[in-house]
Amino acid sequence: MTDTKPLLRVNARFDHVAEEHLRYIVEHTGMNVSDALKESVAQFYARLRAERAAPFETMQALGLVGAWAGGDPDASESVKQVVADALHRKLGPR
């Protein structure tokens, strides 16, 4: 499936420092200006998404969600019963 949206054409004004940074990137990576700017936008986007990610998304990205085998997959929904059962096993009936 091909993207039918027209390409976004950008005409940007850079100050001297930004221009020098872009020239440095282009010269030291061999990328053309368009690819260097696309990569810069992609990196900024990824950083911003990571900063604003919900806790679940962050834990998922870190590989912490679903990282351990075993256990009760419904424990978070039945935590009171799970704790009560564990205490009953450890301490006996009260």
Secondary structure, DSSP 8 states (H G I E B T S, - for coil): ----S----------HHHHHHHHHHHHHH---HHHHHHHHHHHHHHHHHHHH--HHHHHHHTT-TT-S--S-TTTTTSHHHHHHHHHHHHH---
